[in-house]
Amino acid sequence: MSFFGIIIKRSDNMKKLFTKEYLIPISIVVVFSILNLYLPCETKKSFTKDKVKVSVLKENIEKENEKNTLLAKESFNDISYLLYNDNNNYKSYFINEKDDKITDIYSIVKENKRTEFDEKVNYLLNLKYPKFIVDAINEGCTKNYDIKENKMIIYYTDVNVSLEEQLYLTVNYNEIKDYLEITCKLDNEYQNENGYNYDPNKKSISLTFDDGPNGNKTLEILDILAENKAHATFFMVGNKMNYYSTVVTTVHNSGNEIGSHSYNHCNMKTTKINKIIEQEELTAQIYYELTQDTLKLMRPPYGSINSKVKKSLDTIFITWNIDTEDWRYRDVEHIKEVVLNEVDDGDIILMHDSYETTVEAVRQLLPILYSEGYQVVSVSELANLKGRTLEKNTIYRSIN
């Protein structure tokens, strides 16, 4: 065949390539050939390379923690997650499989929702813990995360406060579902942790304040109690209640407790019984008109009471077993020393919401008591925690 014959023959073959039956298969081959030509070698190899790297990274982490207990090992999209426990010291790891680097909790939080996520966690933290603990946590600490099916547990370590307990916060996904990149299981019902859900297995004591209400001093103590997730019982004098009516209602509505301290701070041993009964009825009436509630507890002024008074008044009598004598010494350090040297589980402590020194002593005492494992509660809460039913016509100095 001549040279031109060969050319014509090849031209005929080329025409066949562009017929309908050949065009589509050839197009596919051409596309893949072009991709293979221009796709960088590094890109083609990187997926396999990353997988190897991630596997090595996990192996290194597992070697570091081989003496610890592996609690969780999960994957969320391109994020791997590991959680270990070493004698209640939790260590969590988030690994970004795309770049094979250790990342953090924000890897599963939507980028534009990180501020809202932090604000929600801080809100829930304030529900659970006293202000001094929240402040210490926010100053900077190590956070480790237990990512469960329906909730997240955050463990806080290296917090700059001395405590007898492990600090942690349980966050239900219902609270943070809108901020997360991962799919969550939601509960139909749940309850956030609350610092006022007291634990019957912990040590508990009651602070009590006599001779009020006393205006701003009472309110200041109320604020200090709130900052420390504490409650107290205020034994108020009847003839002061109307004058400080807003203080009475504020204390009542705060979750703290109010008891009677007589109508005019009389000595019940030396006052006629008919007069005592008449004045107690008047105090109860004033209190009811202000709060629509009834007085259940009574503290006799000076702790002075006899069997006749005890039988005649249909109430529960509360005295004390620790007397700070804050009215006598009016010294912050003295008040603190008395409480910290004598305090024990079930104690009822006597103070007065009448002095600035008492206010300051309470401010300093409550974080110390919390750190030493004490819950500071009202008298009635103390009885409930101890499983005791307080009976009328009976005197209680402490509750165990």
C-alpha positions as a LaTeX table, in Angstrom:
\begin{tabular}{lrrr}
\hline
Residue & $x$ (\AA) & $y$ (\AA) & $z$ (\AA) \\
\hline
Met1 & 0.00 & 0.00 & 0.00 \\
Ser2 & 1.29 & 3.49 & $-0.90$ \\
Phe3 & 1.95 & 6.20 & 1.72 \\
Phe4 & $-1.22$ & 8.04 & 0.66 \\
Gly5 & $-3.16$ & 4.79 & 0.91 \\
Ile6 & $-2.08$ & 4.41 & 4.48 \\
Ile7 & $-3.17$ & 7.97 & 5.25 \\
Ile8 & $-6.59$ & 7.43 & 3.67 \\
Lys9 & $-7.02$ & 4.15 & 5.54 \\
Arg10 & $-6.20$ & 5.81 & 8.85 \\
Ser11 & $-8.55$ & 8.67 & 8.03 \\
Asp12 & $-11.37$ & 6.17 & 7.55 \\
Asn13 & $-10.57$ & 4.69 & 10.97 \\
Met14 & $-10.60$ & 8.13 & 12.57 \\
Lys15 & $-14.03$ & 8.79 & 11.14 \\
Lys16 & $-15.29$ & 5.68 & 12.87 \\
Leu17 & $-14.01$ & 7.02 & 16.18 \\
Phe18 & $-16.34$ & 9.98 & 15.91 \\
Thr19 & $-19.45$ & 7.95 & 15.18 \\
Lys20 & $-22.11$ & 7.80 & 17.91 \\
Glu21 & $-21.21$ & 4.33 & 19.11 \\
Tyr22 & $-17.57$ & 5.25 & 19.74 \\
Leu23 & $-17.81$ & 8.87 & 20.94 \\
Ile24 & $-19.02$ & 8.35 & 24.56 \\
Pro25 & $-16.51$ & 5.64 & 25.56 \\
Ile26 & $-13.65$ & 7.64 & 24.10 \\
Ser27 & $-14.78$ & 10.77 & 25.97 \\
Ile28 & $-14.64$ & 8.94 & 29.31 \\
Val29 & $-11.15$ & 7.67 & 28.59 \\
Val30 & $-9.99$ & 11.16 & 27.59 \\
Val31 & $-11.41$ & 12.77 & 30.77 \\
Phe32 & $-9.70$ & 10.29 & 33.10 \\
Ser33 & $-6.47$ & 10.64 & 31.16 \\
Ile34 & $-6.50$ & 14.41 & 31.58 \\
Leu35 & $-7.26$ & 14.16 & 35.30 \\
Asn36 & $-4.47$ & 11.67 & 35.77 \\
Leu37 & $-2.11$ & 13.93 & 33.89 \\
Tyr38 & $-2.80$ & 17.11 & 35.85 \\
Leu39 & $-3.61$ & 15.78 & 39.35 \\
Pro40 & $-0.52$ & 16.39 & 41.54 \\
Cys41 & 1.16 & 13.28 & 42.85 \\
Glu42 & 1.14 & 14.62 & 46.40 \\
Thr43 & $-2.66$ & 14.99 & 46.34 \\
Lys44 & $-3.24$ & 11.50 & 45.08 \\
Lys45 & $-1.05$ & 10.06 & 47.83 \\
Ser46 & $-2.13$ & 12.34 & 50.68 \\
Phe47 & $-5.31$ & 10.47 & 51.64 \\
Thr48 & $-3.41$ & 7.23 & 52.21 \\
Lys49 & $-0.57$ & 9.11 & 53.85 \\
Asp50 & $-2.93$ & 10.93 & 56.26 \\
Lys51 & $-4.64$ & 7.71 & 57.22 \\
Val52 & $-1.26$ & 6.21 & 58.11 \\
Lys53 & $-0.30$ & 9.34 & 60.07 \\
Val54 & $-3.59$ & 9.40 & 61.98 \\
Ser55 & $-3.15$ & 5.76 & 62.84 \\
Val56 & 0.36 & 6.43 & 64.14 \\
Leu57 & $-0.87$ & 9.41 & 66.16 \\
Lys58 & $-3.56$ & 7.31 & 67.80 \\
Glu59 & $-1.03$ & 4.58 & 68.51 \\
Asn60 & 1.24 & 7.10 & 70.22 \\
Ile61 & $-1.62$ & 8.39 & 72.37 \\
Glu62 & $-2.61$ & 4.85 & 73.28 \\
Lys63 & 0.99 & 4.05 & 74.24 \\
Glu64 & 1.12 & 7.13 & 76.46 \\
Asn65 & $-2.08$ & 5.99 & 78.18 \\
Glu66 & $-1.59$ & 2.23 & 78.19 \\
Lys67 & $-1.73$ & 2.18 & 82.00 \\
Asn68 & $-4.96$ & 4.20 & 82.00 \\
Thr69 & $-8.52$ & 3.07 & 81.38 \\
Leu70 & $-9.92$ & 3.81 & 77.92 \\
Leu71 & $-13.47$ & 5.09 & 78.51 \\
Ala72 & $-14.46$ & 6.19 & 75.01 \\
Lys73 & $-13.23$ & 6.01 & 71.43 \\
Glu74 & $-15.42$ & 7.64 & 68.80 \\
Ser75 & $-15.34$ & 9.36 & 65.41 \\
Phe76 & $-17.34$ & 12.44 & 64.44 \\
Asn77 & $-17.04$ & 13.23 & 60.74 \\
Asp78 & $-13.30$ & 13.97 & 60.38 \\
Ile79 & $-12.68$ & 14.12 & 64.13 \\
Ser80 & $-11.50$ & 11.21 & 66.27 \\
Tyr81 & $-12.07$ & 11.34 & 70.01 \\
Leu82 & $-10.44$ & 9.42 & 72.87 \\
Leu83 & $-11.08$ & 9.59 & 76.63 \\
Tyr84 & $-8.94$ & 8.03 & 79.35 \\
Asn85 & $-9.28$ & 7.81 & 83.13 \\
Asp86 & $-6.26$ & 7.72 & 85.42 \\
Asn87 & $-7.51$ & 7.49 & 89.03 \\
Asn88 & $-10.33$ & 9.97 & 88.32 \\
Asn89 & $-8.02$ & 12.25 & 86.36 \\
Tyr90 & $-9.65$ & 12.47 & 82.96 \\
Lys91 & $-7.76$ & 13.08 & 79.70 \\
Ser92 & $-9.57$ & 13.64 & 76.43 \\
Tyr93 & $-8.13$ & 13.96 & 72.93 \\
Phe94 & $-9.64$ & 15.36 & 69.75 \\
Ile95 & $-7.75$ & 14.50 & 66.54 \\
Asn96 & $-8.40$ & 16.21 & 63.21 \\
Glu97 & $-8.00$ & 13.43 & 60.64 \\
Lys98 & $-7.64$ & 15.92 & 57.77 \\
Asp99 & $-4.34$ & 17.39 & 58.94 \\
Asp100 & $-3.47$ & 14.77 & 61.56 \\
Lys101 & $-3.21$ & 17.24 & 64.45 \\
Ile102 & $-4.54$ & 17.41 & 67.97 \\
Thr103 & $-7.47$ & 19.82 & 68.09 \\
Asp104 & $-10.02$ & 20.75 & 70.80 \\
Ile105 & $-13.71$ & 20.80 & 71.67 \\
Tyr106 & $-14.37$ & 23.53 & 69.13 \\
Ser107 & $-13.76$ & 20.98 & 66.38 \\
Ile108 & $-17.30$ & 19.71 & 67.00 \\
Val109 & $-18.80$ & 23.18 & 67.57 \\
Lys110 & $-20.10$ & 25.30 & 64.70 \\
Glu111 & $-17.60$ & 28.03 & 63.99 \\
Asn112 & $-20.17$ & 30.83 & 64.21 \\
Lys113 & $-21.63$ & 29.42 & 67.46 \\
Arg114 & $-18.52$ & 29.20 & 69.63 \\
Thr115 & $-19.31$ & 32.30 & 71.68 \\
Glu116 & $-22.86$ & 31.11 & 72.33 \\
Phe117 & $-21.55$ & 27.66 & 73.28 \\
Asp118 & $-19.15$ & 29.20 & 75.83 \\
Glu119 & $-21.87$ & 31.46 & 77.23 \\
Lys120 & $-24.26$ & 28.54 & 77.69 \\
Val121 & $-21.63$ & 26.43 & 79.45 \\
Asn122 & $-20.79$ & 29.35 & 81.74 \\
Tyr123 & $-24.49$ & 29.89 & 82.51 \\
Leu124 & $-24.87$ & 26.23 & 83.50 \\
Leu125 & $-21.64$ & 26.40 & 85.50 \\
Asn126 & $-23.06$ & 29.32 & 87.50 \\
Leu127 & $-26.18$ & 27.28 & 88.24 \\
Lys128 & $-24.10$ & 24.55 & 89.81 \\
Tyr129 & $-21.15$ & 26.15 & 91.56 \\
Pro130 & $-20.49$ & 29.13 & 93.87 \\
Lys131 & $-19.13$ & 32.27 & 92.27 \\
Phe132 & $-15.61$ & 31.81 & 93.68 \\
Ile133 & $-15.33$ & 28.43 & 91.94 \\
Val134 & $-16.71$ & 29.72 & 88.64 \\
Asp135 & $-14.26$ & 32.62 & 88.78 \\
Ala136 & $-11.36$ & 30.22 & 89.40 \\
Ile137 & $-12.43$ & 28.01 & 86.50 \\
Asn138 & $-12.73$ & 30.99 & 84.16 \\
Glu139 & $-9.27$ & 32.23 & 85.14 \\
Gly140 & $-7.88$ & 29.21 & 83.33 \\
Cys141 & $-7.85$ & 25.48 & 83.98 \\
Thr142 & $-7.56$ & 22.19 & 82.12 \\
Lys143 & $-10.83$ & 20.96 & 80.63 \\
Asn144 & $-11.43$ & 17.38 & 79.55 \\
Tyr145 & $-14.60$ & 16.14 & 77.89 \\
Asp146 & $-16.65$ & 12.98 & 78.11 \\
Ile147 & $-18.83$ & 12.92 & 74.96 \\
Lys148 & $-21.76$ & 10.64 & 75.74 \\
Glu149 & $-24.81$ & 9.72 & 73.69 \\
Asn150 & $-27.14$ & 12.33 & 75.18 \\
Lys151 & $-24.87$ & 14.61 & 77.19 \\
Met152 & $-21.40$ & 16.05 & 77.56 \\
Ile153 & $-19.47$ & 15.99 & 80.84 \\
Ile154 & $-16.75$ & 18.60 & 81.31 \\
Tyr155 & $-14.06$ & 17.84 & 83.90 \\
Tyr156 & $-12.13$ & 20.78 & 85.35 \\
Thr157 & $-8.64$ & 20.24 & 86.74 \\
Asp158 & $-5.78$ & 22.52 & 87.82 \\
Val159 & $-8.34$ & 24.91 & 89.30 \\
Asn160 & $-6.68$ & 27.35 & 91.69 \\
Val161 & $-8.85$ & 26.44 & 94.70 \\
Ser162 & $-8.46$ & 23.70 & 97.30 \\
Leu163 & $-11.48$ & 21.39 & 97.23 \\
Glu164 & $-12.43$ & 17.95 & 98.50 \\
Glu165 & $-14.34$ & 17.15 & 95.30 \\
Gln166 & $-13.80$ & 16.64 & 91.57 \\
Leu167 & $-15.14$ & 19.62 & 89.63 \\
Tyr168 & $-17.29$ & 18.71 & 86.67 \\
Leu169 & $-20.35$ & 19.92 & 84.77 \\
Thr170 & $-22.93$ & 17.77 & 83.01 \\
Val171 & $-24.39$ & 19.48 & 79.93 \\
Asn172 & $-27.45$ & 17.92 & 78.32 \\
Tyr173 & $-27.45$ & 18.17 & 74.51 \\
Asn174 & $-30.88$ & 19.81 & 74.63 \\
Glu175 & $-29.04$ & 22.87 & 75.98 \\
Ile176 & $-26.36$ & 23.04 & 73.25 \\
Lys177 & $-27.79$ & 21.15 & 70.25 \\
Asp178 & $-27.93$ & 24.28 & 68.09 \\
Tyr179 & $-24.22$ & 24.91 & 68.55 \\
Leu180 & $-22.83$ & 21.47 & 67.67 \\
Glu181 & $-21.67$ & 19.96 & 64.38 \\
Ile182 & $-22.43$ & 16.43 & 65.52 \\
Thr183 & $-25.78$ & 14.62 & 65.60 \\
Cys184 & $-27.11$ & 14.39 & 69.17 \\
Lys185 & $-29.60$ & 12.24 & 71.00 \\
Leu186 & $-32.12$ & 14.49 & 72.79 \\
Asp187 & $-33.95$ & 13.60 & 76.00 \\
Asn188 & $-37.65$ & 14.25 & 76.44 \\
Glu189 & $-36.99$ & 15.30 & 80.04 \\
Tyr190 & $-33.83$ & 16.36 & 81.84 \\
Gln191 & $-32.73$ & 18.49 & 84.78 \\
Asn192 & $-29.76$ & 20.80 & 84.88 \\
Glu193 & $-27.40$ & 20.53 & 87.83 \\
Asn194 & $-28.20$ & 23.08 & 90.49 \\
Gly195 & $-26.12$ & 24.16 & 93.47 \\
Tyr196 & $-29.22$ & 24.15 & 95.64 \\
Asn197 & $-29.89$ & 20.44 & 95.04 \\
Tyr198 & $-28.13$ & 19.51 & 98.26 \\
Asp199 & $-26.58$ & 16.07 & 98.79 \\
Pro200 & $-27.70$ & 14.09 & 101.88 \\
Asn201 & $-24.36$ & 12.26 & 101.85 \\
Lys202 & $-22.33$ & 15.43 & 102.36 \\
Lys203 & $-21.68$ & 17.30 & 105.61 \\
Ser204 & $-24.33$ & 19.95 & 106.25 \\
Ile205 & $-24.66$ & 22.81 & 108.73 \\
Ser206 & $-27.05$ & 25.68 & 109.28 \\
Leu207 & $-26.21$ & 29.36 & 109.70 \\
Thr208 & $-28.87$ & 31.29 & 111.59 \\
Phe209 & $-29.25$ & 35.05 & 112.03 \\
Asp210 & $-31.12$ & 36.69 & 114.92 \\
Asp211 & $-32.61$ & 40.15 & 115.58 \\
Gly212 & $-33.46$ & 41.07 & 112.00 \\
Pro213 & $-34.62$ & 42.18 & 109.62 \\
Asn214 & $-31.85$ & 44.79 & 109.46 \\
Gly215 & $-32.15$ & 46.52 & 106.11 \\
Asn216 & $-29.08$ & 46.50 & 103.86 \\
Lys217 & $-27.05$ & 44.23 & 106.13 \\
Thr218 & $-29.66$ & 41.49 & 105.81 \\
Leu219 & $-29.80$ & 41.98 & 102.04 \\
Glu220 & $-26.01$ & 41.91 & 101.79 \\
Ile221 & $-25.89$ & 38.59 & 103.62 \\
Leu222 & $-28.58$ & 37.36 & 101.27 \\
Asp223 & $-26.39$ & 38.20 & 98.26 \\
Ile224 & $-23.38$ & 36.46 & 99.81 \\
Leu225 & $-25.45$ & 33.35 & 100.42 \\
Ala226 & $-26.62$ & 33.36 & 96.79 \\
Glu227 & $-23.05$ & 33.71 & 95.48 \\
Asn228 & $-22.08$ & 30.62 & 97.48 \\
Lys229 & $-25.15$ & 28.46 & 96.74 \\
Ala230 & $-26.00$ & 28.57 & 100.45 \\
His231 & $-29.21$ & 29.03 & 102.42 \\
Ala232 & $-29.76$ & 30.22 & 105.99 \\
Thr233 & $-32.54$ & 30.75 & 108.51 \\
Phe234 & $-33.34$ & 34.31 & 109.62 \\
Phe235 & $-35.10$ & 34.59 & 112.98 \\
Met236 & $-36.91$ & 37.93 & 112.76 \\
Val237 & $-38.45$ & 40.18 & 115.39 \\
Gly238 & $-42.15$ & 40.84 & 114.75 \\
Asn239 & $-42.19$ & 44.58 & 115.48 \\
Lys240 & $-39.45$ & 45.16 & 112.85 \\
Met241 & $-41.14$ & 43.24 & 110.04 \\
Asn242 & $-43.49$ & 45.98 & 108.83 \\
Tyr243 & $-40.72$ & 48.59 & 108.88 \\
Tyr244 & $-38.48$ & 46.35 & 106.75 \\
Ser245 & $-41.32$ & 44.76 & 104.81 \\
Thr246 & $-39.43$ & 44.57 & 101.49 \\
Val247 & $-36.53$ & 42.85 & 103.25 \\
Val248 & $-38.91$ & 40.27 & 104.69 \\
Thr249 & $-40.44$ & 39.49 & 101.30 \\
Thr250 & $-37.02$ & 39.42 & 99.61 \\
Val251 & $-35.68$ & 36.90 & 102.12 \\
His252 & $-38.83$ & 34.81 & 101.81 \\
Asn253 & $-38.74$ & 34.78 & 98.01 \\
Ser254 & $-35.03$ & 33.95 & 97.86 \\
Gly255 & $-35.42$ & 30.37 & 99.06 \\
Asn256 & $-34.05$ & 31.15 & 102.51 \\
Glu257 & $-36.06$ & 30.54 & 105.64 \\
Ile258 & $-37.68$ & 32.87 & 108.19 \\
Gly259 & $-38.58$ & 32.01 & 111.77 \\
Ser260 & $-39.97$ & 34.00 & 114.68 \\
His261 & $-37.71$ & 35.68 & 117.23 \\
Ser262 & $-40.67$ & 36.93 & 119.29 \\
Tyr263 & $-42.54$ & 40.18 & 118.72 \\
Asn264 & $-40.33$ & 42.49 & 120.78 \\
His265 & $-37.31$ & 40.35 & 121.77 \\
Cys266 & $-38.74$ & 39.56 & 125.18 \\
Asn267 & $-37.28$ & 37.16 & 127.69 \\
Met268 & $-39.79$ & 34.31 & 127.63 \\
Lys269 & $-38.84$ & 33.05 & 131.06 \\
Thr270 & $-39.88$ & 36.30 & 132.68 \\
Thr271 & $-42.81$ & 37.31 & 130.48 \\
Lys272 & $-46.36$ & 36.17 & 131.27 \\
Ile273 & $-47.44$ & 33.26 & 129.09 \\
Asn274 & $-50.63$ & 34.99 & 127.92 \\
Lys275 & $-48.58$ & 37.94 & 126.70 \\
Ile276 & $-46.15$ & 35.63 & 124.89 \\
Ile277 & $-49.00$ & 33.82 & 123.12 \\
Glu278 & $-50.66$ & 37.09 & 122.15 \\
Gln279 & $-47.41$ & 38.50 & 120.73 \\
Glu280 & $-46.60$ & 35.32 & 118.80 \\
Glu281 & $-50.01$ & 35.46 & 117.17 \\
Leu282 & $-49.37$ & 39.10 & 116.21 \\
Thr283 & $-45.96$ & 38.23 & 114.72 \\
Ala284 & $-47.49$ & 35.37 & 112.74 \\
Gln285 & $-50.24$ & 37.68 & 111.44 \\
Ile286 & $-47.76$ & 40.33 & 110.26 \\
Tyr287 & $-45.66$ & 37.69 & 108.54 \\
Tyr288 & $-48.66$ & 36.16 & 106.80 \\
Glu289 & $-49.86$ & 39.55 & 105.53 \\
Leu290 & $-46.42$ & 40.16 & 104.00 \\
Thr291 & $-45.71$ & 36.72 & 102.54 \\
Gln292 & $-48.95$ & 34.70 & 102.54 \\
Asp293 & $-46.95$ & 32.08 & 104.44 \\
Thr294 & $-46.83$ & 30.76 & 108.00 \\
Leu295 & $-44.02$ & 30.73 & 110.55 \\
Lys296 & $-42.96$ & 27.19 & 111.46 \\
Leu297 & $-39.89$ & 27.83 & 113.63 \\
Met298 & $-39.26$ & 29.95 & 116.72 \\
Arg299 & $-36.04$ & 30.99 & 118.41 \\
Pro300 & $-36.56$ & 32.30 & 121.94 \\
Pro301 & $-34.51$ & 35.47 & 122.55 \\
Tyr302 & $-31.34$ & 34.74 & 124.55 \\
Gly303 & $-32.20$ & 31.04 & 124.17 \\
Ser304 & $-34.32$ & 31.58 & 127.28 \\
Ile305 & $-37.27$ & 29.19 & 127.58 \\
Asn306 & $-39.00$ & 27.04 & 130.16 \\
Ser307 & $-41.29$ & 24.01 & 130.00 \\
Lys308 & $-44.43$ & 26.14 & 130.29 \\
Val309 & $-43.55$ & 28.20 & 127.20 \\
Lys310 & $-42.50$ & 25.07 & 125.31 \\
Lys311 & $-45.88$ & 23.45 & 125.95 \\
Ser312 & $-47.93$ & 26.59 & 125.31 \\
Leu313 & $-46.58$ & 27.63 & 121.90 \\
Asp314 & $-47.53$ & 25.34 & 119.01 \\
Thr315 & $-44.20$ & 25.65 & 117.24 \\
Ile316 & $-40.74$ & 24.10 & 116.79 \\
Phe317 & $-38.02$ & 25.66 & 118.94 \\
Ile318 & $-34.54$ & 26.10 & 117.47 \\
Thr319 & $-31.58$ & 27.16 & 119.60 \\
Trp320 & $-27.89$ & 26.53 & 118.67 \\
Asn321 & $-24.77$ & 24.60 & 119.59 \\
Ile322 & $-22.18$ & 27.10 & 118.28 \\
Asp323 & $-22.38$ & 30.71 & 119.45 \\
Thr324 & $-20.07$ & 33.08 & 117.57 \\
Glu325 & $-20.79$ & 35.91 & 120.05 \\
Asp326 & $-20.54$ & 38.25 & 117.11 \\
Trp327 & $-22.59$ & 40.82 & 119.04 \\
Arg328 & $-19.94$ & 40.94 & 121.77 \\
Tyr329 & $-16.65$ & 40.88 & 119.86 \\
Arg330 & $-17.62$ & 42.32 & 116.47 \\
Asp331 & $-14.40$ & 40.97 & 115.06 \\
Val332 & $-14.19$ & 39.13 & 111.72 \\
Glu333 & $-11.27$ & 36.90 & 112.67 \\
His334 & $-12.87$ & 35.93 & 115.97 \\
Ile335 & $-16.11$ & 34.88 & 114.27 \\
Lys336 & $-14.22$ & 32.84 & 111.67 \\
Glu337 & $-12.03$ & 31.18 & 114.29 \\
Val338 & $-15.00$ & 30.12 & 116.42 \\
Val339 & $-16.81$ & 28.58 & 113.46 \\
Leu340 & $-13.83$ & 26.87 & 111.84 \\
Asn341 & $-12.51$ & 25.47 & 115.14 \\
Glu342 & $-15.84$ & 24.09 & 116.32 \\
Val343 & $-17.91$ & 23.27 & 113.22 \\
Asp344 & $-19.11$ & 19.73 & 112.63 \\
Asp345 & $-21.80$ & 17.99 & 110.63 \\
Gly346 & $-25.34$ & 18.89 & 111.80 \\
Asp347 & $-24.38$ & 22.04 & 113.70 \\
Ile348 & $-26.61$ & 25.08 & 114.10 \\
Ile349 & $-24.56$ & 28.28 & 114.30 \\
Leu350 & $-25.77$ & 31.52 & 115.91 \\
Met351 & $-25.04$ & 34.91 & 114.31 \\
His352 & $-26.78$ & 38.27 & 113.98 \\
Asp353 & $-27.45$ & 40.17 & 110.74 \\
Ser354 & $-26.88$ & 43.45 & 112.60 \\
Tyr355 & $-23.14$ & 44.09 & 112.21 \\
Glu356 & $-20.77$ & 44.80 & 109.33 \\
Thr357 & $-18.22$ & 42.48 & 110.92 \\
Thr358 & $-20.70$ & 39.61 & 110.74 \\
Val359 & $-21.42$ & 40.39 & 107.08 \\
Glu360 & $-17.70$ & 40.29 & 106.27 \\
Ala361 & $-17.15$ & 37.14 & 108.31 \\
Val362 & $-19.90$ & 35.38 & 106.36 \\
Arg363 & $-18.33$ & 36.56 & 103.09 \\
Gln364 & $-15.01$ & 34.97 & 104.06 \\
Leu365 & $-16.40$ & 31.88 & 105.78 \\
Leu366 & $-18.68$ & 30.47 & 103.10 \\
Pro367 & $-15.98$ & 29.68 & 100.50 \\
Ile368 & $-13.85$ & 28.05 & 103.21 \\
Leu369 & $-16.74$ & 25.92 & 104.46 \\
Tyr370 & $-17.60$ & 24.91 & 100.89 \\
Ser371 & $-13.97$ & 23.97 & 100.23 \\
Glu372 & $-13.98$ & 21.80 & 103.36 \\
Gly373 & $-16.99$ & 19.88 & 102.09 \\
Tyr374 & $-19.79$ & 21.58 & 104.02 \\
Gln375 & $-23.19$ & 22.45 & 102.63 \\
Val376 & $-24.64$ & 25.55 & 104.33 \\
Val377 & $-28.41$ & 25.21 & 104.46 \\
Ser378 & $-31.48$ & 26.42 & 106.32 \\
Val379 & $-32.63$ & 24.63 & 109.48 \\
Ser380 & $-35.52$ & 22.91 & 107.71 \\
Glu381 & $-33.24$ & 21.82 & 104.86 \\
Leu382 & $-30.78$ & 20.48 & 107.41 \\
Ala383 & $-33.54$ & 18.38 & 108.97 \\
Asn384 & $-34.60$ & 17.04 & 105.56 \\
Leu385 & $-31.03$ & 16.13 & 104.65 \\
Lys386 & $-30.64$ & 14.26 & 107.94 \\
Gly387 & $-33.97$ & 12.48 & 107.50 \\
Arg388 & $-35.39$ & 14.11 & 110.61 \\
Thr389 & $-38.96$ & 15.29 & 111.16 \\
Leu390 & $-38.94$ & 18.33 & 113.44 \\
Glu391 & $-41.66$ & 18.08 & 116.05 \\
Lys392 & $-43.60$ & 20.90 & 117.66 \\
Asn393 & $-43.08$ & 21.73 & 121.34 \\
Thr394 & $-39.53$ & 20.39 & 121.03 \\
Ile395 & $-36.17$ & 22.19 & 121.28 \\
Tyr396 & $-33.34$ & 21.44 & 118.79 \\
Arg397 & $-29.79$ & 22.63 & 119.40 \\
Ser398 & $-28.35$ & 20.70 & 116.45 \\
Ile399 & $-29.68$ & 18.16 & 113.94 \\
Asn400 & $-27.90$ & 14.87 & 113.29 \\
\hline
\end{tabular}
